[in-house]
Structure formats: structure tokens, C-alpha cells
Amino acid sequence: MGRRKKNAGAKDLIALPWQVSAIIAVTSFVGIRWILPALLSTSPLMAALETTFDPASWIALCAFGFLALASAIRAKIQGRNPGMAKAPAGKRQLPAPERATADVAEQTRAVTPAVAAESSEPELQPALGSWSLDALRQMEWKRFELLCARYYEAMGFRSETLAAGPDGGIDVKLFKIDPSRPLAVVQCKAWNTQQVGVKEIRELLGVMVHEKVARGIFITTGSYTQDAITFGGASPIQLLDGASLTQKILDLPPEKQLALLAFAFDGDYRTPSCASCGIKMVKRDSKRGPFWGCAHYPRCKTVMQMRTPSPAT
């Protein structure tokens, strides 16, 4: 066990960028050779330790200098073969996409609904001349959240969207009168086929109580279960499904509709964003089939299921 921990520590040091090791080497040399003796000049132990500072400084410089060289060589080798991750001894190396799928499968056995929100490979472009429920469902989850925020801005609110990562149960904060206190909080789910259940509505109500916000809005591209509708009707939460949001956008003045249309379908609005990093994901292939993986793999191992588009309703 001791040998394994020692080897793991050495690997962690080599994994550091070579620039970091180089800085540590120079800092250690200067600190041990000049700064430390100056700080201990008045200590009675200085006379006994004086002869050890000079060789110790050179040892530190050589040790971290070697680590910097090893890190540089390692980075160069990985740069030539970015698709392969270093496998433990005795195990077959797998391409990065397969390793991402295997790691997440072992840890979670399933992708959570929030991460597996309806996302698919771009195939057919929707009609961009007007709003429709089908067009709404073409957007990836992050673009859908931003669209919801823009809609309420068109209604006269000031919106504040949360950055990528754990959202604490809300995606957008709406302000109207007090610029420092939200008037309402919004939770968005780009779930085309999966219904939003009462569990998600209760979670939003809990966040409202915690944030001391009197009004909540839940928006999905799909629909709600009957239990969710009943619970929402008895609470200060407005439930908007895909059809309702589409109609609300169509009720806006034509110029605001067109402005939202231009924003929603500008650039790549189909490729999903990483729920952890916020950047666009990339298509990966493995023995289990294609999937979306984070472009920052292996630093970020977030994956997302790739599903075929649902038919228009």
C-alpha cells in the first residue's frame, strides 16, 4: 500500500504542467540557498545547519527540474496521440470516448434526467420563419434556458441566468422592482418526451422557500404528469409546457417574436452544452454507440445520451 501511494504521488507531480515544476524548482533553490539562511541568521541552530543549505538547494533544483522535464516530455507525447488515455498496468488502453462512457456507467449506471435532457444529433433544420412547438424542441437545453430568459426580458423583466454547474434548482432569476431581490425564479427542462413529475415541482417550491421568493415558474418543452399539475395548481408556481410557451411567444408583437427567433436559432443551437463546463460537447463513438462527451475530457467526464429527434406534434 505504501509503494502504491508513493507511485501515485510521483505521477501526480509529473501530471503538473512543466511550467509549474520549473517555477517550484527555481523558488525552492532561491528559498533554501538565500532566503531561509537569512531568516535563521539569529538562530543558534544556524551554525549547525549552515553547511546543509547549499547542497539542499541544488537537490531541490535538480529534483523539480527533472519533474519539469518529465512533464514536458509527457505533454508532448500526449499531444501527438490525444485520443488515448494512459491505462493502468495490465489493462488494455481504450479510446477516450469509451473510457468516458465506462467511467460514468460504473459510477452512476444511468445518466440523470437533467443531463439526459432531450438532445440529438443535428439532422433536419426547423422552419425558422415562424415559431412552432417543433422549432422549440430543436434547441439544446442551454439555448432553451437562455430563450426563456430572453422571453421574460421581452416582457419587461430583468433576467439573470446561472452559470454552468449545479444550479441549486433554478436556472433564471427575474427582477422587476427591486434590482437586488428577485421577483420570481424559473426552472427550465428541455424534456421533449419525458414528463415533468411532482418531484421536480416540489423541489422548485423548496428552493422558493429557501430563497424567500414568492413566485416560481416551471417551463418544459414537453408536458407534466397529472400529479404535477395538481400540485402546481395548489402552489404559487406557474407551469408552462411546450405548447403554452410557444403560444406566449406568438402573442408577443411581431418584432419581438422575430428578435427571439433570431437569437434562438443563431449559430449551433442543436449541439448540447456540457452541464459542468458550459461549452459545446462533441460527438463520441464507442462500442455502445454514439454519445455526446465533454470536449475537456478527461478533465471533465460528463456525457449525454444521443437520441433521435421526436416527431413534431
C-alpha positions as CSV (number, residue, x, y, z in Angstrom):
1,M,0.0,0.0,0.0
2,G,2.9,2.4,0.8
3,R,4.5,1.8,-2.5
4,R,1.3,2.4,-4.4
5,K,0.7,5.7,-2.6
6,K,4.3,6.8,-3.3
7,N,3.9,6.0,-7.0
8,A,0.6,7.8,-7.2
9,G,2.2,10.9,-5.6
10,A,5.0,10.9,-8.2
11,K,2.5,10.5,-11.0
12,D,0.6,13.5,-9.7
13,L,3.7,15.6,-9.7
14,I,4.6,14.6,-13.3
15,A,1.0,15.4,-14.3
16,L,1.5,19.0,-13.3
17,P,2.3,21.4,-16.2
18,W,6.1,21.6,-16.7
19,Q,5.9,25.4,-16.1
20,V,4.7,24.8,-12.6
21,S,7.5,22.4,-11.8
22,A,10.0,24.8,-13.2
23,I,8.7,27.6,-11.1
24,I,8.8,25.4,-8.0
25,A,12.4,24.4,-8.8
26,V,13.7,28.0,-9.0
27,T,11.6,29.1,-6.0
28,S,13.0,26.2,-3.9
29,F,16.6,26.9,-4.9
30,V,16.4,30.6,-4.1
31,G,14.4,30.0,-0.8
32,I,16.8,27.3,0.5
33,R,20.0,28.9,-0.6
34,W,19.4,32.6,0.4
35,I,16.0,33.3,2.0
36,L,16.0,30.6,4.6
37,P,19.5,31.3,5.9
38,A,18.6,35.0,6.1
39,L,15.5,34.2,8.2
40,L,17.5,31.9,10.5
41,S,20.6,34.1,10.8
42,T,19.9,34.9,14.5
43,S,19.0,31.3,15.5
44,P,21.6,29.3,17.5
45,L,20.8,26.3,15.2
46,M,22.0,28.2,12.2
47,A,25.7,27.3,12.7
48,A,24.8,23.6,12.8
49,L,22.6,23.8,9.7
50,E,24.6,26.3,7.7
51,T,26.5,23.6,5.7
52,T,23.3,21.8,4.7
53,F,21.6,24.7,2.9
54,D,23.8,24.8,-0.2
55,P,23.6,21.1,-1.2
56,A,19.9,21.0,-0.3
57,S,19.2,23.9,-2.6
58,W,20.9,22.1,-5.5
59,I,19.0,18.9,-4.7
60,A,15.7,20.7,-4.8
61,L,16.6,22.4,-8.1
62,C,17.6,19.2,-9.7
63,A,14.6,17.2,-8.4
64,F,11.9,19.7,-9.6
65,G,13.9,20.4,-12.8
66,F,13.7,16.7,-13.6
67,L,9.9,16.8,-12.9
68,A,9.6,19.8,-15.3
69,L,11.5,17.9,-18.0
70,A,9.4,14.7,-17.5
71,S,6.1,16.8,-17.6
72,A,7.2,18.5,-20.8
73,I,8.0,15.1,-22.4
74,R,4.7,13.7,-21.2
75,A,2.7,16.6,-22.6
76,K,4.5,16.3,-26.0
77,I,3.7,12.6,-26.2
78,Q,0.1,13.1,-25.3
79,G,-0.2,15.9,-27.9
80,R,0.9,13.5,-30.6
81,N,-1.8,11.0,-29.5
82,P,-4.7,12.9,-27.8
83,G,-7.3,10.2,-28.4
84,M,-5.6,7.7,-26.0
85,A,-5.6,8.0,-22.2
86,K,-3.0,6.3,-20.1
87,A,-4.3,3.0,-18.8
88,P,-3.2,1.2,-15.6
89,A,-0.6,-1.5,-15.9
90,G,-2.0,-4.8,-17.1
91,K,-5.1,-3.2,-18.7
92,R,-5.8,-2.6,-22.4
93,Q,-5.8,1.1,-23.4
94,L,-9.2,2.3,-24.5
95,P,-10.0,5.3,-26.7
96,A,-11.0,8.4,-24.7
97,P,-14.8,8.1,-25.7
98,E,-15.1,4.5,-24.5
99,R,-13.3,5.4,-21.2
100,A,-15.7,8.3,-20.6
101,T,-18.7,6.0,-21.1
102,A,-17.3,3.2,-19.0
103,D,-16.3,5.5,-16.1
104,V,-19.7,7.2,-15.9
105,A,-21.6,3.9,-16.3
106,E,-19.7,2.4,-13.4
107,Q,-20.3,5.4,-11.2
108,T,-23.9,6.2,-12.0
109,R,-25.3,3.3,-14.1
110,A,-27.5,5.9,-15.7
111,V,-27.5,9.5,-16.9
112,T,-29.6,11.8,-14.7
113,P,-32.7,13.3,-16.4
114,A,-31.2,16.8,-16.1
115,V,-28.1,15.7,-18.1
116,A,-30.0,13.4,-20.4
117,A,-32.5,16.1,-21.4
118,E,-33.7,15.7,-24.9
119,S,-30.6,16.2,-27.1
120,S,-29.9,14.7,-30.5
121,E,-27.6,14.9,-33.4
122,P,-28.5,17.7,-35.9
123,E,-30.2,16.3,-38.9
124,L,-33.2,18.5,-40.0
125,Q,-33.4,22.2,-39.7
126,P,-36.7,23.5,-38.4
127,A,-38.6,26.2,-40.3
128,L,-37.1,29.4,-39.0
129,G,-39.7,31.8,-40.5
130,S,-42.0,31.5,-37.5
131,W,-42.4,29.9,-34.1
132,S,-43.8,26.4,-33.6
133,L,-43.6,23.7,-31.0
134,D,-41.4,21.6,-33.2
135,A,-39.0,24.5,-33.6
136,L,-38.9,25.0,-29.8
137,R,-38.0,21.3,-29.4
138,Q,-35.0,21.5,-31.7
139,M,-33.0,23.6,-29.3
140,E,-30.4,22.1,-26.9
141,W,-31.1,22.5,-23.2
142,K,-28.8,25.6,-22.6
143,R,-30.2,27.5,-25.5
144,F,-33.7,26.7,-24.3
145,E,-32.8,28.2,-20.9
146,L,-31.4,31.4,-22.5
147,L,-34.5,31.7,-24.7
148,C,-36.8,31.6,-21.6
149,A,-34.7,34.3,-20.0
150,R,-35.0,36.4,-23.2
151,Y,-38.7,35.9,-23.3
152,Y,-39.2,37.4,-19.9
153,E,-36.8,40.3,-20.9
154,A,-39.2,40.9,-23.8
155,M,-42.0,41.0,-21.2
156,G,-40.2,43.8,-19.3
157,F,-38.3,41.8,-16.6
158,R,-34.6,41.9,-16.0
159,S,-33.2,38.3,-16.1
160,E,-30.2,36.7,-14.5
161,T,-29.1,33.3,-15.7
162,L,-27.0,30.9,-13.7
163,A,-23.6,29.7,-14.9
164,A,-22.9,26.1,-15.8
165,G,-22.7,23.6,-12.9
166,P,-25.1,22.8,-10.1
167,D,-27.9,25.3,-10.4
168,G,-29.5,24.8,-7.0
169,G,-32.9,24.0,-8.5
170,I,-33.3,27.2,-10.5
171,D,-32.0,28.4,-13.9
172,V,-33.2,32.0,-14.2
173,K,-33.9,34.8,-11.7
174,L,-36.4,37.5,-12.7
175,F,-36.2,41.1,-11.3
176,K,-38.8,43.9,-11.7
177,I,-38.9,46.4,-8.9
178,D,-36.1,45.7,-6.5
179,P,-32.8,45.1,-8.5
180,S,-31.3,43.2,-5.7
181,R,-34.2,40.9,-4.9
182,P,-35.7,38.5,-7.5
183,L,-39.4,38.7,-8.0
184,A,-39.6,35.1,-9.3
185,V,-37.3,32.2,-10.1
186,V,-37.6,30.0,-13.2
187,Q,-36.7,26.3,-13.7
188,C,-36.3,25.1,-17.3
189,K,-36.3,21.5,-18.5
190,A,-35.8,20.7,-22.2
191,W,-37.6,17.3,-21.9
192,N,-39.4,16.6,-25.1
193,T,-40.7,13.1,-24.3
194,Q,-40.2,12.7,-20.6
195,Q,-42.9,14.3,-18.5
196,V,-42.1,16.6,-15.6
197,G,-43.3,14.9,-12.3
198,V,-44.4,16.3,-9.0
199,K,-40.9,15.7,-7.6
200,E,-39.4,18.4,-9.7
201,I,-42.3,20.9,-8.8
202,R,-41.8,20.2,-5.1
203,E,-38.1,20.8,-5.4
204,L,-38.7,24.2,-7.0
205,L,-41.1,25.1,-4.2
206,G,-38.4,24.2,-1.7
207,V,-36.0,26.5,-3.4
208,M,-38.5,29.3,-3.4
209,V,-38.9,28.9,0.4
210,H,-35.1,28.9,0.8
211,E,-34.6,31.9,-1.4
212,K,-37.6,33.7,0.1
213,V,-39.2,34.2,-3.3
214,A,-43.0,34.2,-3.5
215,R,-43.4,33.2,-7.2
216,G,-42.0,30.3,-9.2
217,I,-42.2,29.4,-12.9
218,F,-41.5,25.9,-14.3
219,I,-41.1,25.6,-18.1
220,T,-40.6,22.5,-20.1
221,T,-40.6,21.7,-23.8
222,G,-42.7,18.6,-23.1
223,S,-45.6,18.1,-20.6
224,Y,-46.4,17.4,-17.0
225,T,-47.9,14.5,-15.1
226,Q,-51.3,15.0,-13.6
227,D,-49.9,14.9,-10.1
228,A,-47.5,17.7,-11.0
229,I,-50.4,19.8,-12.5
230,T,-52.4,19.3,-9.3
231,F,-49.6,20.2,-7.0
232,G,-48.7,23.2,-9.2
233,G,-52.2,24.5,-9.1
234,A,-52.2,24.5,-5.3
235,S,-48.9,26.3,-5.1
236,P,-47.6,29.7,-6.3
237,I,-45.9,28.0,-9.2
238,Q,-46.9,28.6,-12.8
239,L,-46.5,25.6,-15.1
240,L,-45.7,26.2,-18.8
241,D,-45.4,23.3,-21.2
242,G,-44.0,23.5,-24.7
243,A,-47.3,24.4,-26.3
244,S,-48.1,27.1,-23.8
245,L,-44.6,28.7,-24.1
246,T,-44.9,28.7,-27.9
247,Q,-48.3,30.4,-27.7
248,K,-46.9,33.0,-25.3
249,I,-44.1,33.8,-27.7
250,L,-46.7,34.0,-30.6
251,D,-48.7,36.5,-28.5
252,L,-45.7,39.0,-28.5
253,P,-45.5,41.8,-31.0
254,P,-44.1,40.6,-34.4
255,E,-40.8,42.5,-33.9
256,K,-40.2,40.8,-30.5
257,Q,-41.1,37.4,-32.0
258,L,-38.5,37.9,-34.7
259,A,-35.9,39.0,-32.2
260,L,-36.4,35.9,-30.2
261,L,-36.4,33.8,-33.3
262,A,-33.0,35.3,-34.4
263,F,-31.5,34.7,-31.0
264,A,-32.8,31.1,-30.5
265,F,-31.6,29.8,-33.9
266,D,-28.4,31.7,-34.3
267,G,-25.3,29.5,-34.8
268,D,-25.2,26.0,-33.4
269,Y,-28.4,25.6,-31.4
270,R,-28.6,21.8,-31.6
271,T,-25.3,20.6,-30.2
272,P,-25.8,20.2,-26.4
273,S,-23.7,22.1,-23.9
274,C,-21.8,20.4,-21.1
275,A,-23.8,20.7,-17.9
276,S,-20.5,21.1,-15.9
277,C,-18.3,23.3,-18.2
278,G,-20.9,25.1,-20.3
279,I,-19.0,24.5,-23.6
280,K,-20.4,22.7,-26.6
281,M,-20.0,18.9,-26.4
282,V,-18.5,16.7,-29.1
283,K,-19.8,13.5,-30.7
284,R,-18.1,10.4,-29.5
285,D,-18.3,6.8,-30.7
286,S,-17.9,3.7,-28.6
287,K,-18.9,0.0,-28.7
288,R,-22.1,1.0,-27.0
289,G,-23.0,3.5,-29.7
290,P,-22.6,7.3,-30.3
291,F,-22.9,9.7,-27.4
292,W,-22.1,13.3,-26.5
293,G,-18.9,13.9,-24.5
294,C,-17.3,16.9,-23.0
295,A,-14.5,18.5,-25.1
296,H,-12.5,18.8,-21.9
297,Y,-12.2,15.0,-21.4
298,P,-10.5,13.6,-19.3
299,R,-10.6,16.6,-17.0
300,C,-14.4,16.6,-17.3
301,K,-16.2,13.2,-17.8
302,T,-19.7,14.5,-18.3
303,V,-21.6,12.6,-21.0
304,M,-25.0,12.8,-22.5
305,Q,-27.2,10.4,-24.3
306,M,-27.7,10.9,-28.0
307,R,-31.3,10.4,-29.1
308,T,-33.1,10.7,-32.3
309,P,-35.4,13.7,-32.7
310,S,-39.0,13.2,-31.7
311,P,-41.7,13.7,-34.4
312,A,-43.5,17.0,-34.4
313,T,-46.7,17.2,-32.5
